[in-house]
Amino acid sequence: MVDYTVPDRKGDHIRLITTILDPADATAEQLASCYHERWEAETGFDQLKTYLRRPGRILRSRTPVLVRQEIWAYLLTHWALATLICVAATTAGVDPDRIKFLAMVRIVRRSVTGRAAFPP
């Protein structure tokens, strides 16, 4: 078990339980870092499902090839928005985690003038 607090969060106490019994296999810092990275990935999945695809919507494509293409389109769109967030944050001198993904999605959606002229 690993207990730690996050310095820039007020009173956030985190307790990790692991099956690793030998401290030589992984330090507490490594486990805490992995936990943080896991939640970064979970946040990305949530952004894809909640803000890009929107809840309750299914993929529109009907063949395996087109389903893969549609998934890649979502992933590339997410990557482009994350890159835009990083560029904007760097330009403004702020931490990219302080820029909300949903706000960036809304800004980009307002900026797009029309839909694609072809089906998915």
Order of alpha helices (4+ residues) and beta strands (2+ residues): beta-beta-alpha-alpha-alpha
